[in-house]
Amino acid sequence: MPTETNELCQRHVTVCAGFSRVVASTLGRWDWPSPCQGWSARDVVEHVIGFHDVLLLRPLGAKPDRPRDDPLRRWSLTVDAMAELFDRPGLFEATIGVPAVGNNARSQIDARQLVPMLTQDVFIHTWDLARTVGAGDRLDERLCLVYLERLPTDDRLVRSGMFGVPIEVPSSADLQSQLLARLGRDPSWAPPDA
């Protein structure tokens, strides 16, 4: 596997491992509210699973058979399916048919572009879930900078229907707070009963 694609895979595996640690710490708090308005902890996990399914696993015939009501097991099987997919020869030469998501129309996208988008989604939702269940919520600062620098400066994210309006934070805010705020999240959000 070429170095570039190996790095894309490794970053995704690493970010998924961080999400897995938070999923494992949820300990039955699946109905607790999250920073994602109207979503519970379970909804956050199901969203991450669903994005893997819709954007990569299902289009490439790799969607696993999962139990219906065990979020931890459902996520674990998703991670296993991704690992098998990353071992598939030619994955990063493929163009993938992506269904309409949010306000975005159906499209074709190169796997080299798609995997980093999926990685960023898992990365941000790691914070959402960690905040929800009171787990450690510090994100890798280097990756915060990588994703912050890649964000569009126009209102494209809000128009996509998948992100809230950016939140104002002080110019001295750390990289994690800046990234979360640009994606419409309040970096100081805490569960209602905290």
N, C-alpha and C positions, 0 to 999 in steps of 0.2 A: 504494500500500500504506500503510495507517495507520501512524503512528509506532510504536505499541506492537509491531505485528507485524514492522515493519522492524527494530526493535531485537532482537527474538527471532531473526530470521534472521541479522542481522549478528553477533550474539554466537555463534551456532552456527558460522557460517562462520569466524570468528576462532579459535574453540577448535579446530575441525577443522584449520585451517592449522597450529596449534601441534602437533597430533598428527601431521600430515603431515611436519613437519620431523623429528620423532623417528623415524617410520617410515622415512624416507629415510636416517637415520643408522644403521639397524640392520645394514646391510652384511653380510648372510648369517648373522647371529647369531640366526636364527629359533628355534633349539632351546634357547637359554639360558633358565634358570629365572627366573620373575618373582616379585614379591612376592605375587601371587595364587596361593595354595597349589595345586600340581599343574598350574599353567599355565606354558607357555613364552611367549617373545616372540610367536611365531606365534599362540598361543592368545589372547593379549590382543588382537591385531589382528583376528583372526577373530571374537572376541566383539563388538568394536565394530562391525565390518561387519554381523554377524548382528543386533545390536540395531537398527541402521538398517533392515535388511531387514524384520524381524519387526514392528517397531513403526510404521513409516511407509512405507517404499518398497513393500513387497509389498501391504499393504492398499490403497494408492492406485494400484496398477498401475504403479509406477515402478522396479521392481527391474531393475538392469542385468544384462546377460549378461557374466560375468567369467571370466577364465582360472582354471583350478583351482589352479595351483601357483605363483602369483606374487603374494605378499601386497602388495607395493608397488603393483602394477597394480590389484589387487582393491580396495585402499583408494582409489586415485585415481579409479576408476570410480564408487565409492560417493559420493565428494565431488561428482563431476560430476552424478550423479543427484539428489543433494540440492539442488544449485544450480538444476537444471531444475524440481524440485518447488517450490522457493521462488518461482519465477516464475509458478507456476500460479495463476490467479485463484481466489479463494474457498477457498484452502487452510485459512485460519484460521477459516473458518466451518464447517468439517467436523468431524463427530464420527467418530472412527476406532475400528474394532473391533480391540481388542488381544487376541491369544491369551493363554492362561495362560503366565505367566513366573515361574520360581522357584516359590514357594508361593502366588503370587497367581493368583486365578481369572481366567478370560476376562472382559473388561470393555469398556466403551465410554468413550472419553476424548476430550475436546476437544483439538484440535491446539495451542491456546494453552498447555495444561498439558503436553502430551506433548513438544513440542520442547525446553522448558527441562530436562526430565528427561533427555532424550537428550543435551543439551549437557553437563549435569553428568557423565554417564557418560563421555563422551569426555574431559572435563577431568581426571577422576580417573585414567582409564586412560592419559593422557599421562604422568603421574608414574610409574605402574607400568612402562610401556614404557621410559621414560627411565632409571629405576633399573636395569632389566634389562640394558640395552645400554651403560650408562655415558655417556648423553647428558646435556645440561643438564636438570635436573629442577625448577627453580624455577617454580612456578605463579604466575599473576597474583594478587597479594595481594588486590586488590579483589574478584575473583571468589571467592577463598577465603572472604572474609567473607560475600559474598552467599550462597554455598552453605552455609556453616556456620550462618548465621542461619535458613536454611530447613529444617535437619534436624529431624526430630521428636525430642522429648526422651524418649519412651518406647522400648520395645524393638521397635517396629514394623519397623525395618530388619533386625534380626537374624531376626525371625520371617518376613520375606519370603524367607529362604533365599539372598539374594544378597549379604549382607554378614556379616563376622565380628563377633565380640563387640568392642565398643570397647576400645581400648588406653589404659592410663593414661599421661598425659604431664604434666609439671610445669605448674602454672598460668601460668608465665612463657613457655610454649612459643609459638612464632610461629603465625600463623593457618594456614599450610599444615600444620604438624605437628598442630595441633588438629583440622583438618578430616580429615586422613588417619586420625588415631587414632580419631575418632568413627565412621569408616567401617570400622573393624577392621583398619587397616593400621599396621604399625610404621614410623614416620617415619624410623627409623635403619636400616631394612632395607638390606642390601647383598647382591649375588650371593655364593653360597657360596665362590667362589674369590677373592673380593676381599680 
